[in-house]
Amino acid sequence: MKITSYELFQVPPRWLFLKVVTDEGIVGWGEPVIEGRAATVKVAVDEMMENLIGKDPMNIEDHWNVMYRAGFYRGGPILMSAISGIDQALWDIKGKFYNAPIHQLMGGKAHTAMKIYSWIGGDRPSEVGQAAKALIAQGITALKMNATEELQYIDSYEKITHAIARIDAVRRAVGPSVGIGIDFHGRVHKPMAKILAKELEPYHPMFIEEPVLPENNEALREIARHTAIPIATGERMFSRWQFKNLLKDGYVDIIQPDVSHAGGITECKKIISMAEAFDVAAAPHCPLGPIALAACLQVDATCHNAFIQEQSLGIHYNKGNDLLDYLTDKTVFDYENGYVKIPEAPGLGIEIDEAYVRKMAAIGHNWRNPLWRHEDGSVAEW
């Protein structure tokens, strides 16, 4: 079997889909994108696919290593996201060739279903109590929210008070049994992160996420001394080599690699398995489209330490289009009692509505995250 062609589709709300075609008529789909840089990743995919035309798609490990190692300069969000989407498509082809879901080709299932969580509150969280109640009424048993708006290195305790009030409203709305992930989103610098983490403890969060930016992971040591809340990070880390020191240092409790950013199915399986050796859990990052979610679930199924999966249905980024719009069978991601079953169809386990993809790609998108500034005019972390 040989790869004969490929196509890329920049589709709303902010996604990039890849279709890889073989001479045996088997087609694979991937989602190679970094949020806000879809067009840049698209060019990187074009460059990498030059070497794959005419090659056997089944040799995934070799293709991965060529894409990663043969360019001399390696890593980073753009190159790794390009590799990720191509890798997903190759696994989709392989699964369809063997008429098996990807997880069966990776050792089989350790989970028959995965717990999922949903977002509330948006970029600037407000009215989160009511939003949380609405989700719980739908059967969702875990949720995530942004902790705060932008914060300076040293900022007002008033902002901390407002953040705590919102989280208090959510906890009172959902009761003690619902998991609440609180995303610092890299907006909080170490001095304020210590304060916020300590203040959150009475509300028993499921985890605090990215309490500092990943380039400041050494600060996790001090934050961990101030709180017993599990610390999660990793959505902006892109290979097992980046996760290596994080795990060795011992201050992370949950890793969050993104299967569309951190090298695809091949690499995320290795990252999550490496974390298992450190007794660290995994909650893969996925505020993206249906291909990325399907790829996550195939990896999750095989990883004992994967305990919950992010997904984007109803997320504040999904304006105009949502997670299920690009699927022919929208029941594949049905959520029941807070869980989703692992897709069992061959490959990724989903069927893409190609006609709709082509229709929406004609519209396209140019999504960018907002630019925030502090009152003093300096750029704020979004």
C-alpha positions in Angstrom: 0.0 0.0 0.0 1.3 3.5 -0.9 0.3 7.0 0.0 -0.9 8.7 -3.2 -2.2 12.1 -2.1 -3.5 14.3 0.7 -5.7 17.3 1.3 -6.0 19.9 4.1 -9.2 21.6 5.2 -9.2 24.7 7.4 -12.7 24.5 8.9 -14.5 26.6 11.5 -14.6 27.3 14.3 -10.7 27.0 14.5 -9.6 23.6 13.3 -7.5 22.0 10.5 -8.3 18.6 9.1 -6.0 16.3 7.1 -7.1 13.6 4.7 -4.5 11.1 3.5 -5.3 8.8 0.6 -3.8 5.5 -0.4 -3.7 3.5 -3.6 -5.9 0.9 -2.0 -8.7 3.4 -1.5 -8.2 3.5 2.3 -8.4 7.0 3.7 -7.1 8.3 7.0 -8.0 11.5 8.8 -6.0 13.6 11.2 -6.3 17.0 13.0 -2.9 18.8 12.8 -3.5 22.2 14.4 -2.3 24.6 17.0 -5.0 27.0 18.1 -4.5 30.4 16.4 -1.8 29.1 14.0 -3.8 26.8 11.7 -2.3 28.3 8.5 1.3 28.0 9.8 0.8 24.3 10.7 -0.8 23.7 7.3 2.5 24.8 5.6 4.5 22.5 7.9 2.2 19.6 7.0 2.8 20.3 3.3 6.5 20.2 3.9 6.4 16.9 5.8 4.0 15.2 3.4 6.5 15.7 0.5 8.5 12.8 1.9 5.5 10.6 2.5 4.0 10.5 -1.0 4.7 7.0 -2.4 5.6 5.5 1.0 3.9 2.7 2.8 1.6 4.2 5.5 2.0 1.2 7.7 5.5 2.0 8.9 4.4 4.6 11.4 7.3 4.5 13.8 9.8 5.1 10.9 7.7 7.9 9.5 7.4 9.5 12.9 11.2 9.4 13.4 11.9 10.8 10.0 9.5 13.7 10.5 10.9 14.4 14.0 14.6 13.7 13.5 15.5 14.2 9.8 14.9 18.0 9.8 17.8 18.8 12.2 15.7 21.4 14.0 12.9 19.7 15.9 10.1 20.1 18.4 7.9 23.1 19.2 4.2 23.6 18.8 4.2 24.0 14.9 6.3 21.1 13.9 4.9 18.7 16.6 1.3 19.6 15.7 2.1 18.9 12.0 3.5 15.5 13.0 0.5 14.9 15.3 -2.1 15.2 12.6 -0.1 13.1 10.1 0.4 10.4 12.7 -3.3 10.3 13.5 -4.1 9.8 9.8 -1.6 7.0 9.5 -3.0 5.2 12.5 -6.5 5.6 11.0 -5.3 4.0 7.8 -3.7 1.2 9.7 -6.8 0.5 11.8 -9.0 0.4 8.7 -6.5 -1.9 6.9 -6.8 -4.4 9.7 -10.5 -3.7 10.3 -9.8 -2.9 13.9 -10.0 0.2 16.2 -6.6 1.7 16.9 -6.6 0.7 20.6 -6.7 -3.0 19.5 -3.4 -2.5 17.6 -1.8 -0.9 20.7 -2.5 -3.7 23.1 -6.2 -3.5 23.7 -8.4 -1.6 26.2 -7.6 -0.9 29.8 -10.8 1.1 29.9 -14.2 0.4 28.3 -15.2 4.1 28.7 -13.6 7.4 29.8 -14.9 9.9 32.2 -15.2 13.3 30.5 -15.4 16.9 31.6 -17.0 20.0 30.1 -16.1 23.7 30.3 -18.0 26.5 31.9 -17.5 30.2 32.2 -15.5 31.2 29.1 -12.3 33.2 29.1 -13.6 35.7 31.7 -15.7 33.5 33.9 -19.1 34.8 35.0 -22.4 33.3 36.1 -20.6 30.0 36.6 -22.9 28.7 39.2 -25.9 28.5 36.8 -23.7 27.1 34.0 -22.5 24.4 36.4 -26.1 23.5 37.4 -27.1 23.2 33.7 -24.2 20.8 33.0 -25.0 18.6 35.9 -28.6 18.4 34.8 -27.3 16.9 31.5 -25.5 14.1 33.4 -22.0 15.6 33.4 -20.1 14.7 36.5 -16.9 16.9 36.1 -16.3 20.3 34.8 -13.5 22.9 34.3 -13.4 26.6 34.5 -10.8 29.4 34.3 -9.6 30.5 37.7 -9.3 34.2 37.1 -8.8 36.9 34.5 -5.4 38.4 33.9 -3.1 38.9 36.9 0.1 40.9 37.2 3.1 39.3 38.9 1.9 41.0 42.1 -1.7 41.9 42.0 -4.7 42.9 44.1 -6.2 40.5 46.7 -9.5 41.8 45.4 -9.0 39.7 42.2 -8.3 36.7 44.4 -11.4 37.3 46.4 -13.5 37.5 43.2 -12.0 34.3 41.8 -12.7 32.4 45.1 -16.3 33.8 45.1 -16.9 32.3 41.6 -15.4 28.9 42.6 -17.5 28.9 45.8 -20.6 29.5 43.7 -19.8 26.5 41.5 -19.1 24.2 44.5 -22.3 25.2 46.2 -24.2 24.7 42.9 -22.9 21.2 42.2 -22.3 19.7 45.6 -19.3 17.8 46.9 -19.3 14.9 44.4 -18.7 16.7 41.2 -15.1 17.2 40.1 -14.0 20.8 39.4 -10.8 21.4 37.5 -9.5 25.0 37.9 -7.4 26.3 35.0 -4.9 29.0 35.9 -4.2 29.0 32.1 -0.7 30.3 32.6 -2.2 33.7 33.5 -0.9 33.6 37.0 2.7 34.2 38.0 4.4 32.4 40.9 3.8 35.0 43.6 0.0 35.0 43.1 -0.2 31.3 42.2 0.9 30.4 45.7 -1.8 32.6 47.2 -4.6 31.4 44.9 -3.7 27.7 45.3 -3.8 28.0 49.1 -7.2 29.8 49.0 -8.7 27.2 46.8 -8.1 24.3 49.1 -11.4 24.4 51.0 -13.3 23.9 47.7 -11.6 20.5 47.1 -10.8 21.0 43.4 -10.1 18.0 41.2 -6.9 19.7 40.1 -5.3 23.1 39.4 -4.1 23.4 35.8 -1.0 25.3 34.6 -0.5 27.2 37.8 2.5 28.7 36.1 3.6 28.7 32.4 5.5 25.5 31.4 8.7 27.6 30.9 8.5 28.2 34.6 7.9 24.6 35.7 10.6 24.9 38.3 8.2 27.0 40.3 5.9 24.0 40.7 8.2 22.9 43.6 7.2 25.9 45.7 3.6 25.9 44.7 3.3 22.2 45.7 4.6 23.2 49.1 1.6 25.5 49.5 -1.2 23.1 48.6 -2.3 19.5 48.6 -4.5 20.1 45.5 -3.3 17.9 42.6 -1.3 19.9 40.1 -1.9 19.4 36.4 0.1 20.7 33.4 1.4 19.7 30.0 -0.9 21.1 27.2 2.0 23.3 26.1 4.6 20.6 26.2 5.3 18.8 23.0 7.4 15.6 23.4 8.5 12.9 25.9 11.8 14.8 26.3 10.0 17.9 27.6 7.9 15.7 30.0 11.0 13.8 31.2 12.3 16.5 33.6 8.8 17.4 34.7 8.2 13.8 35.8 11.7 13.4 37.4 11.2 16.6 39.5 8.1 15.0 41.0 5.9 18.1 41.5 3.2 17.2 38.9 0.3 14.9 39.7 -1.6 14.9 36.3 -0.1 15.4 32.9 -2.1 16.8 30.0 -0.4 16.1 26.6 -2.5 17.0 23.6 -2.7 14.4 20.9 -2.9 17.1 18.2 0.1 18.9 19.6 2.5 16.4 21.3 3.4 14.1 18.4 0.1 12.4 17.9 -1.1 8.9 18.9 2.5 7.5 18.7 4.1 10.0 21.1 1.2 10.6 23.5 1.0 6.8 24.2 4.7 6.9 25.1 4.4 10.1 27.2 1.4 8.8 29.2 3.0 5.4 29.7 6.2 7.1 30.9 4.1 9.0 33.5 2.6 5.8 34.8 6.1 4.8 36.0 6.1 7.9 38.2 2.6 7.2 39.5 1.3 10.2 37.7 -2.2 10.4 36.2 -3.2 11.6 32.7 -6.0 13.9 31.6 -5.3 14.7 27.9 -5.9 18.2 26.7 -8.5 18.4 23.9 -10.5 21.6 23.3 -10.5 20.7 19.6 -12.5 18.8 17.0 -13.9 15.3 16.6 -10.7 13.8 15.0 -8.6 15.0 17.9 -11.1 13.6 20.5 -11.3 10.3 18.7 -7.5 10.0 18.7 -7.4 10.9 22.4 -10.0 8.2 23.3 -8.0 5.5 21.3 -4.9 6.4 23.4 -6.9 6.7 26.7 -8.3 3.3 26.2 -4.8 1.7 26.4 -3.4 3.7 29.3 -4.2 2.6 32.9 -3.4 6.0 34.3 -5.7 8.0 32.0 -8.6 9.0 34.3 -10.5 11.8 32.5 -10.8 13.3 29.1 -11.3 16.9 28.1 -13.7 17.5 25.2 -15.1 20.6 23.4 -18.8 20.1 23.1 -20.3 23.5 24.0 -17.0 25.1 24.8 -16.9 28.9 24.4 -14.5 28.7 21.4 -17.0 26.7 19.3 -18.9 29.6 17.7 -20.9 28.6 14.6 -19.7 25.0 14.5 -19.3 22.4 17.2 -17.8 19.0 17.9 -20.4 16.8 16.2 -21.1 18.9 13.1 -18.4 17.1 11.0 -19.5 13.5 11.8 -22.0 11.3 9.9 -22.8 9.3 13.1 -23.1 11.9 15.9 -23.9 9.2 18.5 -20.3 8.0 18.6 -19.6 10.5 21.3 -22.8 10.1 23.3 -22.2 10.9 26.9 -23.8 8.8 29.6 -23.5 9.4 33.3 -20.5 11.5 32.6 -18.7 8.9 30.5 -18.1 8.3 26.8 -17.6 4.8 25.4 -14.4 4.1 23.5 -15.2 4.0 19.7 -15.0 0.5 18.3 -15.2 1.1 14.6 -12.0 0.5 12.6 -9.3 3.1 12.8 -10.2 6.2 14.8 -13.7 4.9 15.1 -15.5 7.8 13.5 -16.8 8.6 10.0 -16.1 12.1 8.8 -18.8 13.9 6.8 -16.5 14.9 3.9 -19.1 16.8 2.0 -19.7 19.0 5.0 -16.0 19.4 5.6 -15.6 20.6 2.0 -18.5 23.0 2.4 -17.1 24.6 5.6 -13.5 24.6 4.3 -14.8 27.0 1.6 -15.7 29.3 4.4 -12.6 28.6 6.4 -11.5 30.6 9.5 -8.7 32.9 10.8 -9.1 32.3 14.5 -6.9 34.1 16.9 -6.9 34.2 20.7 -7.7 37.6 22.2 -4.9 40.1 23.0 -5.1 41.3 26.6 -3.3 44.1 28.3 -2.9 45.2 31.9 -3.9 48.7 33.0 -0.2 49.7 32.7 -0.3 48.8 29.0 1.9 45.7 29.3 0.8 42.5 27.5 -1.1 40.1 29.7 -1.1 36.3 29.5 -4.3 35.1 28.0 
